[in-house]
Amino acid sequence: MDSELDEIEIIFAQKLASGEPITRRRAFRTLCDWIQAESAKQEFDDKAMVHLTKGLHYVMWMQDKMLWQEHLADNIASLLNLFEREEESVLFVKCMLVTISNEWPRIDRWRMDKFLMLIRRLVRALFLRLRSKNWKKRITDMYMKAFKDCVISNDKSFSEALKFHFASIYLDEIDGAGGLRPDQVTELLKPYTELLADGTLSNYLFDSIVQEIFLTILHQYAEEKVAKSGTDEPAVEIASGQGIKFDYGEISKLLFEIGKKPGVKSVRRKRLYAVSKKFKAAENGEIPFVMVTKAETRLKTNIPKYEIASAVSRLMNEVAKDRNTSQPAKVIKNDKKIKKNRKKTQQRSGLIRKKRKQQKKL
């Protein structure tokens, strides 16, 4: 990346990543002043914004101390509040995400965590900004459109690993920002439901979205429902709590409509319908997941003990063969006991048959 930056920019980036707190603060203050001055003069175009985000990526790449990484990530994320126009803030977020994705294949595993943290802090700062603007639809839609061009898209040029990471933090950061009505939350989920309709979407990304977004909502609902069922209070939906609120019925309809689309594969259609059905159950105040108790499990295991012992014996013999061990496996086997149990079962069966014959004669 060094070759893409001027010598002066590299020196400035080094100061931003300096181990000296005073040097870092001065460099960051200078950067903030420069962004505000440039934005006041004229709007940042794509080329200028890409150049800025590449420089910030280099700063993060150079910072190796964990505590300073967190501080730097917060500082970089806060820059989106310095631009004069909302369009510039949107472009900054998009370019930052695209830059991280473009550089991702060249990032060693020791540096991955700090860039994942940077994405989380950037999304957090963005959602807090939207909260401060009361989640105005026009402004929110601008950022959602930017997301649909990169992290919530089927664009093969954007890293799938980062798409998964974004999905995994999406609900957390929305919940952290707060201030949303259930219908607004549904609007924020729509880009993901639309993406599930894409027939060319990889199985990895499809499963990630279903698990990290929709099943996470259901699991949270189920946990709180079970917790409340142990109290004397009347059952109420999770939506009545202090956290993020969902319209389970609307989400159910969205998933059902997506499943009906002709481009959706049959396997995925079945899964979307199943998840839609679970949201419908949540809307009706039911727990969407079947919970089998130990007592119910015991009732289903009406297998004679001698058959279980025999099956265990055969299994352990097979395991011993697979391991190619010279020593014989320790097998749980008691031939006499097994034969005795089998004989008892047969005798009981014979007595039952005799009784039935006698009853028929009578």
C-alpha positions in Angstrom: 0.0 0.0 0.0 2.9 2.3 0.6 3.4 2.9 -3.2 -0.2 4.3 -3.4 0.6 7.1 -0.9 2.8 10.2 -1.2 5.9 10.5 1.1 4.3 13.3 3.0 1.1 11.2 3.5 3.1 8.3 4.8 4.9 10.5 7.4 1.5 11.9 8.4 0.1 8.4 8.7 3.1 7.4 10.9 2.3 10.3 13.2 -1.3 9.2 13.5 -0.1 5.7 14.5 2.7 7.0 16.8 3.3 5.5 20.2 3.5 9.0 21.6 0.0 10.2 22.7 0.8 13.9 22.2 2.0 13.2 18.6 -1.1 11.1 17.9 -3.5 13.8 19.2 -1.8 16.6 17.2 -1.9 14.5 14.0 -5.5 13.6 14.5 -6.5 17.2 15.2 -4.7 18.3 12.0 -6.5 15.6 10.0 -9.9 16.8 11.4 -9.2 20.4 10.5 -8.1 19.4 7.0 -11.2 17.3 6.4 -13.5 20.1 7.6 -11.7 22.8 5.5 -11.7 20.6 2.3 -15.3 19.7 2.7 -16.3 23.3 3.2 -14.5 24.3 0.0 -15.9 21.6 -2.2 -17.5 18.1 -2.0 -15.2 15.1 -1.8 -15.3 13.1 -5.0 -14.7 9.3 -5.2 -11.1 9.6 -6.0 -10.3 11.9 -3.1 -12.3 9.8 -0.7 -10.6 6.6 -1.8 -7.3 8.3 -1.2 -8.3 9.3 2.3 -9.6 5.9 3.3 -6.5 4.2 1.9 -4.4 6.4 4.1 -6.5 5.6 7.2 -6.2 1.9 6.4 -2.5 2.3 6.4 -2.6 4.1 9.8 -4.6 1.2 11.2 -2.3 -1.4 9.6 0.7 0.2 11.4 -0.8 0.4 14.8 0.1 -2.8 16.7 -0.8 -1.9 20.4 -4.3 -3.2 21.3 -5.5 -0.3 23.5 -4.3 2.3 20.9 -6.0 0.2 18.1 -9.4 0.7 19.9 -8.8 4.4 20.3 -7.7 4.8 16.7 -10.7 2.8 15.4 -13.0 5.2 17.3 -11.2 8.2 16.0 -11.4 7.0 12.4 -15.1 6.1 12.8 -15.8 9.6 14.2 -14.5 11.3 11.0 -17.9 10.6 9.3 -19.4 13.4 11.4 -17.0 16.1 10.0 -18.2 16.3 6.5 -20.4 19.2 5.4 -22.8 17.1 3.3 -24.5 13.8 4.2 -23.6 12.4 0.8 -19.9 12.8 1.7 -20.5 10.9 5.0 -22.2 8.1 3.0 -19.3 8.0 0.6 -16.8 7.9 3.4 -18.5 4.8 5.0 -18.7 3.0 1.7 -15.1 3.8 0.6 -13.8 2.7 4.1 -15.6 -0.7 3.8 -14.5 -1.2 0.2 -10.9 -0.3 1.0 -10.8 -2.8 3.9 -12.3 -5.5 1.5 -9.8 -4.7 -1.2 -6.9 -5.0 1.2 -8.3 -8.1 3.0 -6.4 -10.7 1.0 -3.1 -9.1 1.9 -3.9 -8.9 5.6 -2.0 -11.4 7.8 -4.0 -13.2 10.4 -2.4 -11.2 13.2 -3.9 -8.0 11.9 -7.4 -9.2 11.0 -9.0 -8.6 14.4 -8.3 -4.9 14.5 -9.8 -4.4 11.0 -12.9 -6.3 12.1 -13.1 -4.1 15.1 -12.7 -1.0 12.9 -15.8 -2.1 10.9 -17.8 -2.6 14.1 -16.8 0.9 15.4 -17.6 2.5 12.0 -21.1 0.9 12.0 -21.6 1.9 15.6 -20.7 5.5 14.9 -23.0 5.5 11.8 -26.0 4.1 13.7 -25.5 6.6 16.5 -25.4 9.4 13.9 -28.7 8.1 12.4 -30.2 7.9 15.9 -29.2 11.6 16.5 -31.2 12.4 13.3 -34.2 10.4 14.5 -33.6 7.7 11.9 -35.0 10.0 9.1 -36.0 7.7 6.2 -34.3 9.7 3.5 -30.9 9.7 5.3 -31.2 6.1 6.5 -32.0 5.0 2.9 -28.8 6.6 1.6 -26.7 4.5 3.9 -28.7 1.3 3.2 -28.1 1.9 -0.5 -24.4 2.1 0.2 -24.5 -1.1 2.2 -26.4 -2.8 -0.7 -23.5 -1.9 -2.9 -20.9 -3.7 -0.8 -21.6 -5.5 2.6 -25.2 -6.5 1.9 -24.7 -7.6 -1.7 -23.9 -10.5 -3.9 -20.9 -8.6 -5.3 -18.2 -11.2 -5.8 -15.5 -8.6 -5.6 -16.3 -7.8 -2.0 -15.0 -10.2 0.7 -17.5 -12.8 1.8 -15.8 -13.0 5.2 -16.5 -9.3 5.8 -20.1 -9.7 4.6 -20.5 -12.4 7.3 -18.9 -10.2 9.9 -21.2 -7.3 9.0 -24.2 -9.6 9.4 -23.0 -10.8 12.8 -22.7 -7.3 14.2 -25.7 -5.8 12.5 -28.4 -6.4 15.1 -26.1 -5.7 18.0 -25.2 -2.3 16.7 -28.8 -1.4 15.8 -29.9 -2.5 19.3 -27.0 -0.4 20.8 -28.2 2.7 19.0 -31.9 2.2 19.8 -34.7 4.7 19.1 -36.4 2.6 16.5 -40.0 1.6 16.0 -40.8 -2.0 14.9 -41.7 -0.9 11.4 -38.3 0.9 11.1 -36.5 -2.2 12.2 -38.3 -4.2 9.5 -37.2 -1.7 6.9 -33.6 -2.2 8.1 -34.0 -6.0 7.6 -35.4 -5.7 4.1 -32.0 -5.5 2.3 -31.2 -8.9 3.8 -34.5 -10.4 2.9 -34.0 -9.1 -0.7 -30.5 -10.6 -0.8 -31.9 -14.0 0.2 -33.9 -14.0 -3.1 -30.7 -14.0 -5.2 -30.4 -17.4 -6.7 -26.6 -16.9 -7.3 -26.0 -16.2 -3.6 -23.4 -18.7 -2.1 -24.7 -21.3 0.4 -22.2 -19.9 2.9 -23.6 -16.4 2.7 -27.3 -17.6 2.6 -26.8 -19.7 5.7 -24.9 -16.9 7.5 -27.7 -14.4 6.9 -30.4 -16.8 8.0 -28.5 -17.7 11.1 -27.0 -14.3 12.2 -30.0 -12.2 11.4 -33.3 -14.1 11.5 -32.6 -17.1 13.7 -30.8 -14.8 16.2 -34.0 -12.8 16.5 -36.0 -16.0 17.2 -33.5 -17.4 19.7 -33.6 -14.1 21.6 -37.4 -14.2 21.6 -37.5 -17.8 22.7 -35.0 -17.3 25.6 -37.0 -14.3 27.0 -40.3 -16.2 26.5 -39.0 -19.2 28.5 -37.6 -16.8 31.2 -40.9 -15.0 31.6 -42.9 -18.3 31.7 -41.3 -19.0 35.0 -42.8 -16.0 36.6 -46.4 -15.2 37.6 -46.5 -12.2 35.2 -48.7 -12.4 32.1 -46.8 -13.5 29.0 -45.8 -10.5 26.9 -43.7 -10.3 23.7 -40.1 -9.5 23.7 -41.1 -6.4 21.8 -42.3 -4.8 25.0 -38.8 -4.8 26.5 -36.2 -2.0 26.5 -34.2 -3.5 23.6 -34.8 -3.6 19.9 -38.4 -4.2 18.9 -39.6 -6.5 16.1 -42.8 -6.9 14.2 -42.7 -10.7 13.9 -45.7 -10.9 11.7 -44.2 -8.5 9.1 -40.9 -10.3 9.1 -42.8 -13.6 8.6 -44.6 -12.1 5.6 -41.3 -10.8 4.1 -39.6 -14.2 4.3 -42.7 -15.9 2.9 -42.9 -13.5 -0.1 -39.2 -14.0 -0.8 -39.6 -17.8 -0.6 -42.4 -17.6 -3.3 -40.1 -15.9 -5.9 -39.3 -18.1 -8.9 -35.5 -17.6 -8.7 -35.3 -19.2 -5.2 -34.0 -22.8 -5.1 -36.4 -25.4 -3.7 -34.1 -26.2 -0.7 -33.8 -22.6 0.2 -37.6 -22.0 -0.3 -38.3 -24.8 2.2 -36.0 -23.2 4.7 -37.4 -19.7 4.2 -40.9 -21.0 4.7 -39.8 -22.8 7.8 -38.3 -19.7 9.3 -41.3 -17.7 8.2 -43.5 -20.2 10.1 -41.4 -19.7 13.3 -41.9 -15.9 13.1 -45.6 -16.5 12.7 -45.5 -18.6 15.9 -43.6 -15.8 17.7 -46.3 -13.3 16.5 -48.9 -15.6 18.2 -46.9 -15.6 21.5 -45.7 -19.2 21.0 -42.1 -20.4 21.4 -40.9 -21.0 17.8 -38.5 -23.9 18.7 -39.7 -27.3 19.9 -38.2 -28.0 23.3 -38.2 -31.7 24.3 -38.0 -32.5 28.0 -36.1 -35.4 29.6 -39.3 -37.2 30.5 -40.5 -37.0 26.8 -37.1 -38.3 25.7 -37.4 -41.3 28.0 -40.9 -42.2 26.8 -39.6 -42.5 23.2 -36.8 -45.0 24.1 -38.8 -48.2 24.4 -35.9 -50.4 23.3 -35.1 -53.6 25.3 -31.9 -53.2 27.3 -30.3 -56.3 25.8 -30.7 -54.8 22.3 -29.0 -51.6 23.5 -26.1 -53.6 25.1 -25.7 -55.6 21.9 -25.7 -52.5 19.7 -23.0 -50.8 22.0 -20.9 -54.0 21.8 -21.0 -54.0 17.9 -20.2 -50.3 17.8 -17.2 -50.6 20.0 -15.9 -53.6 17.9 -16.3 -51.5 14.8 -14.4 -48.6 16.4 -11.6 -50.9 17.4 -11.3 -52.2 13.8 -11.1 -48.7 12.5 -8.3 -47.8 14.8 -6.3 -50.9 13.7 -5.2 -51.5 17.3 -3.4 -54.7 18.1 -5.0 -54.9 21.5 -8.7 -56.1 21.6 -11.2 -53.4 22.5 -12.8 -53.4 25.9 -16.3 -54.5 24.9 -19.3 -54.2 27.1 -20.5 -57.7 26.6 -22.2 -60.2 28.8 -23.5 -63.1 26.6 -25.3 -64.9 29.4 -27.1 -61.8 30.5 -28.0 -60.8 27.0 -29.4 -64.3 26.2 -31.3 -64.4 29.5 -32.9 -61.1 28.8 -33.8 -62.2 25.3 -35.3 -65.4 26.6 -37.4 -63.5 29.2 -38.7 -61.2 26.4 -39.6 -64.2 24.2 -41.3 -66.0 27.1 -43.4 -62.9 27.8 -44.3 -62.7 24.2 -45.4 -66.4 24.2 -47.5 -65.9 27.3 -49.3 -62.9 25.8 -50.0 -64.9 22.6 -51.5 -67.8 24.7 -53.7 -65.5 26.7 -55.0 -63.9 23.5 -55.9 -67.4 22.1 -57.7 -68.4 25.3 -59.7 -65.1 25.2 -60.7 -65.8 21.6 -61.9 -69.3 22.6 -64.0 -67.9 25.4 
